[in-house]
């Protein structure tokens, strides 16, 4: 088997998406510090960050419909070029004498929309470059996940280094340049774009409805999305209350830094593991692995010492690192190509929408019940919901193996048999799912 990085087009895609991911990872830290430096206002900071996050969240389903309608490579190119321009606008503002927060907010709103398109379009890019046969695709997704993990770890540190070295404005010059390089690399990528099947012209609303029908038709998919949303919700409870507990009770900021560093190492280790382990029931194994987030939550609730918290959080994030590429590979194998971006956009929508809810509710729970109850309740919730998906027939019975016939969803007649290239097949249970007659 040829390693994915030996494939020229995947190698270019990998470098391009790594540049794009790292560029995205630079923005939150640099933007937050820059706006605070310029305005000194927490309200204006919330407005600017809200513009970026809000447009990305609201437009995700539409972004998925756009990504499914047009040439995959051109969509990725347009998303990178748009973010290059928006970050260049921010750089010009910050390098000027009188930065306009309004202009910065508008630029970030547009960048958020482009980010939504980029997120929805990633899975179609991988499927059109890396064959589904053998282990190539899971290894490719594992590599993409490793790159994302490293970018998330390195992004804030790199942003801080650049701020101290050259100033806020030049961080966004670097960011815009990185997006430009990513776009240039996408120009050289060649995808196996099949000629689209003839189809009636439909509205965006109809496309969204079709994408939602694909989600609803698969009990393993939508129940897993609920579990993933719960995971994101409780994770943000821990990320909100954890630093406070560390400072008050665990000896200071160093304890929290140790916990988060362990999480980063675990995330990277789990991503690497996913390229080697190939469970036959990937959704079942991945969802049960996610339940391990109850471990650090329970340890915080019990007032455990720092070494145990570090170990527990490392294990929990390793499970996430394992799940992400495993889930991506499964979705890319099962979901028809013609609706893949829309289905992926609903996945991102549900996961991202749950994050601010945890941030908002965590302080409320802390003030009402103290520090132990929110952690304990969150631990029980994530364990019950993630393990509970095992009761769903589709979760238990969805297999990736080499014998069973593919089981298409509602869009299969239109999109064709996009579940693989024949060497690897899918066994997707009909029990508990809505399938065409």
C-alpha positions as CSV (number, residue, x, y, z in Angstrom):
1,X,0.0,0.0,0.0
2,X,1.3,3.5,-0.9
3,X,1.4,5.8,2.1
4,X,-0.9,8.8,1.6
5,X,2.1,11.2,1.8
6,X,3.6,9.5,-1.3
7,X,0.6,10.6,-3.3
8,X,1.5,14.0,-4.8
9,X,-2.0,15.5,-4.6
10,X,-2.5,14.4,-1.0
11,X,0.9,15.8,0.0
12,X,-0.1,19.2,-1.5
13,X,-3.5,19.0,0.2
14,X,-1.9,18.1,3.5
15,X,0.5,21.0,3.4
16,X,-2.2,23.4,2.2
17,X,-4.7,22.4,4.9
18,X,-2.0,22.5,7.6
19,X,-1.1,26.1,6.6
20,X,-4.8,27.0,6.7
21,X,-5.4,25.3,10.1
22,X,-2.3,26.9,11.6
23,X,-3.5,30.3,10.2
24,X,-6.9,29.8,11.9
25,X,-5.2,28.8,15.1
26,X,-3.2,32.1,15.2
27,X,-6.3,34.3,15.0
28,X,-8.1,33.9,18.4
29,X,-5.1,34.8,20.6
30,X,-3.8,37.6,18.3
31,X,-7.3,39.1,17.7
32,X,-8.2,39.0,21.4
33,X,-5.0,40.7,22.5
34,X,-5.1,43.2,19.7
35,X,-8.7,44.4,20.3
36,X,-8.0,44.7,24.1
37,X,-4.9,46.7,23.3
38,X,-6.7,49.0,20.9
39,X,-10.0,49.5,22.8
40,X,-9.5,48.2,26.4
41,X,-13.2,47.1,26.2
42,X,-14.4,43.6,27.0
43,X,-17.7,44.5,25.3
44,X,-16.0,45.4,22.0
45,X,-13.9,42.3,22.3
46,X,-17.0,40.1,22.6
47,X,-18.5,41.9,19.6
48,X,-15.5,41.2,17.4
49,X,-15.2,37.6,18.5
50,X,-18.9,37.1,18.1
51,X,-18.8,38.3,14.5
52,X,-16.3,35.7,13.6
53,X,-17.9,32.8,15.6
54,X,-21.5,33.8,14.8
55,X,-21.2,33.9,11.0
56,X,-19.3,30.7,11.0
57,X,-22.0,29.0,13.1
58,X,-25.0,30.4,11.4
59,X,-23.8,29.9,7.9
60,X,-22.4,26.3,8.3
61,X,-25.4,24.6,6.6
62,X,-25.4,27.1,3.7
63,X,-21.7,26.6,3.4
64,X,-22.2,22.9,3.1
65,X,-24.7,23.4,0.3
66,X,-22.3,25.7,-1.5
67,X,-19.5,23.2,-1.2
68,X,-21.7,20.4,-2.6
69,X,-22.8,22.6,-5.6
70,X,-19.5,23.7,-6.9
71,X,-16.0,22.4,-7.8
72,X,-14.4,21.2,-4.6
73,X,-11.0,22.6,-5.3
74,X,-12.3,26.0,-6.4
75,X,-14.4,26.2,-3.2
76,X,-11.3,25.6,-1.1
77,X,-9.4,28.1,-3.1
78,X,-12.1,30.7,-2.7
79,X,-12.3,30.2,1.1
80,X,-8.5,30.6,1.5
81,X,-8.3,33.7,-0.7
82,X,-11.2,35.3,1.2
83,X,-9.5,34.7,4.5
84,X,-6.2,36.0,3.0
85,X,-8.0,39.3,2.1
86,X,-9.8,39.6,5.5
87,X,-6.7,39.1,7.5
88,X,-4.8,41.6,5.3
89,X,-7.6,44.1,6.1
90,X,-7.1,43.5,9.8
91,X,-3.3,43.9,9.4
92,X,-3.7,47.2,7.6
93,X,-6.0,48.5,10.4
94,X,-3.7,47.4,13.2
95,X,-0.6,48.8,11.4
96,X,-2.3,52.2,10.9
97,X,-2.6,55.1,13.3
98,X,-6.3,54.8,14.1
99,X,-7.6,51.2,13.9
100,X,-11.3,50.8,13.2
101,X,-12.9,48.2,15.3
102,X,-15.9,48.3,12.9
103,X,-13.7,47.3,10.0
104,X,-12.0,44.6,12.0
105,X,-15.4,43.2,13.0
106,X,-16.7,43.2,9.5
107,X,-13.5,41.5,8.2
108,X,-13.8,38.8,10.9
109,X,-17.5,38.2,10.0
110,X,-16.5,37.6,6.4
111,X,-13.6,35.4,7.6
112,X,-16.0,33.4,9.7
113,X,-18.2,32.7,6.7
114,X,-15.2,31.6,4.7
115,X,-14.1,29.3,7.6
116,X,-17.5,27.7,7.5
117,X,-17.1,26.8,3.8
118,X,-13.6,25.5,4.5
119,X,-14.8,23.2,7.4
120,X,-17.6,21.8,5.3
121,X,-15.4,21.2,2.3
122,X,-12.6,19.3,3.9
123,X,-14.1,15.8,3.8
124,X,-15.0,16.1,0.0
125,X,-11.4,17.1,-0.6
126,X,-10.0,14.0,1.1
127,X,-12.4,11.6,-0.7
128,X,-11.4,13.0,-4.1
129,X,-7.7,12.5,-3.5
130,X,-7.3,9.4,-1.3
131,X,-8.8,6.1,-2.3
132,X,-11.1,4.3,0.2
133,X,-9.2,1.1,-0.4
134,X,-7.3,-0.5,2.4
135,X,-5.8,1.8,5.1
136,X,-5.0,4.8,3.0
137,X,-7.9,6.9,3.9
138,X,-7.8,6.3,7.7
139,X,-4.0,7.1,7.6
140,X,-4.8,10.3,5.6
141,X,-7.4,11.4,8.1
142,X,-5.0,10.5,10.9
143,X,-2.3,12.7,9.4
144,X,-4.8,15.6,9.0
145,X,-5.9,15.2,12.6
146,X,-2.2,15.2,13.8
147,X,-1.6,18.4,11.8
148,X,-4.7,20.0,13.4
149,X,-3.6,18.9,16.9
150,X,-0.1,20.4,16.4
151,X,-1.6,23.6,14.9
152,X,-3.9,24.0,17.9
153,X,-1.0,23.6,20.2
154,X,1.4,25.8,18.3
155,X,-1.0,28.5,17.2
156,X,-1.4,30.4,20.4
157,X,2.3,30.2,21.3
158,X,3.3,31.3,17.8
159,X,0.9,34.2,18.0
160,X,2.3,35.3,21.3
161,X,5.9,35.1,20.0
162,X,5.0,37.2,16.9
163,X,3.2,39.8,19.0
164,X,6.2,40.3,21.2
165,X,8.7,40.1,18.3
166,X,7.0,42.3,15.6
167,X,3.6,43.5,17.0
168,X,-0.1,42.8,16.5
169,X,-0.4,44.0,12.9
170,X,2.4,41.8,11.6
171,X,0.8,38.7,13.1
172,X,-2.0,39.3,10.6
173,X,0.4,39.9,7.8
174,X,1.9,36.5,8.5
175,X,-1.6,35.0,8.8
176,X,-2.7,36.5,5.5
177,X,0.5,35.2,3.8
178,X,-0.1,31.7,5.2
179,X,-3.6,31.7,3.7
180,X,-2.2,32.9,0.4
181,X,0.4,30.1,0.4
182,X,-2.4,27.6,1.2
183,X,-4.4,28.9,-1.8
184,X,-1.4,28.7,-4.1
185,X,-0.9,25.1,-3.1
186,X,-4.6,24.3,-3.8
187,X,-4.1,25.6,-7.3
188,X,-1.7,22.8,-8.0
189,X,-3.9,20.0,-6.5
190,X,-5.6,17.8,-9.0
191,X,-8.8,16.1,-7.8
192,X,-10.7,13.1,-9.3
193,X,-13.8,15.2,-9.9
194,X,-16.4,13.0,-11.6
195,X,-18.8,14.7,-14.0
196,X,-21.9,15.6,-12.0
197,X,-25.0,13.7,-12.7
198,X,-27.7,15.7,-14.5
199,X,-30.0,17.2,-11.9
200,X,-32.8,19.7,-11.8
201,X,-31.8,23.2,-10.6
202,X,-32.8,23.4,-6.9
203,X,-32.8,26.1,-4.3
204,X,-30.4,26.4,-1.4
205,X,-33.4,25.6,0.8
206,X,-34.0,22.3,-1.1
207,X,-30.3,21.5,-0.9
208,X,-30.4,22.0,2.9
209,X,-33.5,19.8,3.2
210,X,-31.8,17.1,1.2
211,X,-28.7,17.2,3.4
212,X,-30.8,17.1,6.6
213,X,-32.7,14.1,5.1
214,X,-29.3,12.3,4.8
215,X,-28.6,13.0,8.5
216,X,-32.0,12.0,9.6
217,X,-32.0,8.7,7.6
218,X,-29.1,7.3,9.6
219,X,-29.7,6.7,13.3
220,X,-26.0,6.1,13.9
221,X,-25.2,9.6,12.6
222,X,-27.7,11.8,14.3
223,X,-27.5,10.0,17.7
224,X,-23.7,10.3,17.5
225,X,-24.1,14.1,16.8
226,X,-26.0,14.4,20.0
227,X,-23.3,12.6,21.9
228,X,-20.6,14.8,20.3
229,X,-22.6,17.9,21.2
230,X,-22.9,16.8,24.8
231,X,-19.1,16.1,24.8
232,X,-18.4,19.7,23.5
233,X,-20.9,21.1,26.1
234,X,-19.2,19.4,29.1
235,X,-15.7,20.0,27.7
236,X,-16.4,23.7,27.8
237,X,-17.7,23.5,31.4
238,X,-14.3,22.0,32.3
239,X,-12.4,24.6,30.3
240,X,-14.4,27.4,31.9
241,X,-14.2,26.2,35.6
242,X,-10.9,24.3,35.4
243,X,-8.6,27.4,35.5
244,X,-10.6,28.9,38.4
245,X,-10.3,25.7,40.4
246,X,-6.6,25.4,39.6
247,X,-5.9,28.9,40.8
248,X,-8.0,28.6,44.0
249,X,-7.3,25.1,45.1
250,X,-4.5,23.4,43.1
251,X,-1.6,25.7,43.5
252,X,-1.9,28.3,40.7
253,X,-1.8,28.6,37.0
254,X,1.0,26.1,36.6
255,X,-1.4,23.3,37.5
256,X,-3.8,24.2,34.8
257,X,-1.0,24.6,32.3
258,X,0.1,21.0,33.1
259,X,-3.4,19.7,32.6
260,X,-3.9,21.4,29.2
261,X,-0.4,20.3,28.0
262,X,-1.3,16.8,28.9
263,X,-4.5,17.2,26.9
264,X,-2.5,18.4,23.9
265,X,-0.1,15.4,24.1
266,X,-3.1,13.0,24.5
267,X,-4.8,14.6,21.5
268,X,-1.7,14.1,19.4
269,X,-1.2,10.5,20.6
270,X,-4.8,9.6,19.9
271,X,-4.6,11.0,16.4
272,X,-1.5,8.9,15.7
273,X,-3.2,5.8,17.2
274,X,-6.1,6.2,14.8
275,X,-3.9,5.6,11.9
276,X,-2.9,2.2,13.2
277,X,-6.1,0.8,14.9
278,X,-9.0,-0.1,12.6
279,X,-12.0,-1.1,14.7
280,X,-14.7,-3.0,12.8
281,X,-17.4,-1.0,14.5
282,X,-15.8,2.4,14.4
283,X,-18.7,4.5,15.6
284,X,-19.5,2.3,18.5
285,X,-15.8,2.2,19.6
286,X,-15.3,6.0,19.1
287,X,-18.4,7.0,21.0
288,X,-17.6,4.8,24.0
289,X,-14.1,6.2,24.0
290,X,-15.5,9.7,24.2
291,X,-17.2,8.7,27.5
292,X,-13.7,8.8,29.0
293,X,-14.1,12.5,29.4
294,X,-16.1,11.6,32.5
295,X,-12.7,10.7,34.1
296,X,-11.2,14.2,34.4
297,X,-14.6,15.6,35.3
298,X,-15.0,13.1,38.0
299,X,-11.5,13.7,39.3
300,X,-12.2,17.5,39.5
301,X,-15.4,16.8,41.4
302,X,-13.6,14.5,43.8
303,X,-10.8,17.1,44.5
304,X,-8.1,14.8,43.1
305,X,-4.4,15.8,43.2
306,X,-2.8,17.4,40.1
307,X,-1.0,14.3,38.8
308,X,-4.3,12.4,38.6
309,X,-6.0,15.3,36.8
310,X,-3.1,15.5,34.4
311,X,-3.3,11.8,33.6
312,X,-7.1,11.8,33.4
313,X,-7.2,14.8,31.0
314,X,-4.5,13.2,28.8
315,X,-6.6,10.0,28.5
316,X,-9.8,11.9,27.7
317,X,-8.2,14.0,24.9
318,X,-6.4,10.9,23.5
319,X,-9.9,9.5,23.0
320,X,-10.9,12.6,21.1
321,X,-7.8,12.4,19.0
322,X,-8.7,8.8,18.2
323,X,-12.4,9.5,17.4
324,X,-11.9,12.5,15.0
325,X,-10.1,10.7,12.1
326,X,-12.0,7.5,12.8
327,X,-15.3,9.3,12.5
328,X,-14.2,11.3,9.4
329,X,-13.2,8.1,7.6
330,X,-16.5,6.4,8.4
331,X,-18.5,9.4,7.2
332,X,-16.5,9.7,4.0
333,X,-17.0,6.0,3.3
334,X,-20.7,5.8,4.0
335,X,-22.2,9.2,3.0
336,X,-22.7,9.7,-0.8
337,X,-20.2,12.2,-2.3
338,X,-22.9,14.5,-3.6
339,X,-24.2,15.4,-0.1
340,X,-21.0,14.9,1.9
341,X,-20.3,18.6,2.5
342,X,-23.8,19.3,3.6
343,X,-23.8,16.3,6.0
344,X,-20.5,17.4,7.4
345,X,-21.8,21.0,7.9
346,X,-24.6,19.7,10.2
347,X,-21.9,17.8,12.1
348,X,-19.9,21.0,12.7
349,X,-23.0,23.0,13.4
350,X,-24.2,20.8,16.2
351,X,-20.7,20.4,17.8
352,X,-19.8,24.1,17.6
353,X,-23.2,25.3,18.9
354,X,-22.8,23.3,22.1
355,X,-19.6,25.0,23.0
356,X,-20.8,28.5,24.0
357,X,-23.7,26.9,26.0
358,X,-21.1,25.2,28.3
359,X,-19.2,28.5,28.7
360,X,-22.4,30.4,29.6
361,X,-23.9,27.8,32.0
362,X,-20.7,26.8,33.9
363,X,-20.5,30.0,36.0
364,X,-24.2,29.9,36.7
365,X,-23.9,26.3,38.0
366,X,-20.9,27.2,40.0
367,X,-22.7,30.1,41.8
368,X,-25.8,27.9,42.5
369,X,-24.2,24.7,43.6
370,X,-20.5,25.2,44.2
371,X,-17.6,23.7,42.3
372,X,-18.2,19.9,42.8
373,X,-21.8,19.5,41.6
374,X,-21.2,20.9,38.0
375,X,-18.3,18.6,37.5
376,X,-20.1,15.5,38.9
377,X,-23.3,16.2,36.8
378,X,-21.2,16.8,33.7
379,X,-19.3,13.5,34.2
380,X,-22.5,11.5,34.6
381,X,-24.1,13.3,31.5
382,X,-21.2,12.6,29.1
383,X,-20.8,9.0,30.3
384,X,-24.5,8.2,30.0
385,X,-25.0,9.8,26.6
386,X,-21.9,8.6,24.9
387,X,-22.2,5.0,26.2
388,X,-25.9,5.2,25.6
389,X,-25.4,5.4,21.8
390,X,-24.5,1.7,22.0
391,X,-28.3,1.1,22.4
392,X,-28.9,2.4,18.9
393,X,-29.0,-0.3,16.3
394,X,-27.2,1.7,13.7
395,X,-24.3,2.5,16.0
396,X,-23.9,-1.2,17.0
397,X,-24.2,-2.6,13.6
398,X,-22.3,-0.2,11.3
399,X,-19.2,-2.0,10.3
400,X,-16.3,-1.3,7.9
401,X,-15.2,-4.6,6.5
402,X,-14.3,-6.2,3.2
403,X,-17.4,-8.4,2.5
404,X,-20.6,-6.6,3.0
405,X,-22.4,-4.6,0.3
406,X,-22.7,-0.8,0.6
407,X,-25.9,0.5,2.1
408,X,-26.8,3.8,0.4
409,X,-28.9,6.6,1.8
410,X,-31.6,8.7,0.2
411,X,-29.3,10.5,-2.2
412,X,-27.6,7.4,-3.5
413,X,-29.5,7.3,-6.8
414,X,-28.4,10.8,-7.6
415,X,-24.8,10.6,-6.2
416,X,-24.0,7.1,-7.2
417,X,-22.2,4.5,-5.2
418,X,-19.8,6.9,-3.5
419,X,-19.2,4.8,-0.4
420,X,-15.9,3.4,-1.7
421,X,-14.0,2.1,-4.7
422,X,-14.9,-1.5,-4.2
423,X,-12.0,-2.8,-2.2
424,X,-13.5,-1.8,1.1
425,X,-17.2,-2.0,1.7
426,X,-19.7,-0.8,4.3
427,X,-22.2,-2.8,6.3
428,X,-24.7,-0.3,7.5
429,X,-27.6,-1.8,9.4
430,X,-31.1,-1.1,8.1
431,X,-32.6,-1.7,11.5
432,X,-33.6,1.6,13.1
433,X,-32.8,3.7,10.0
434,X,-34.9,5.2,7.3
435,X,-34.0,3.7,4.0
436,X,-35.6,4.0,0.5
437,X,-37.9,1.3,-0.6
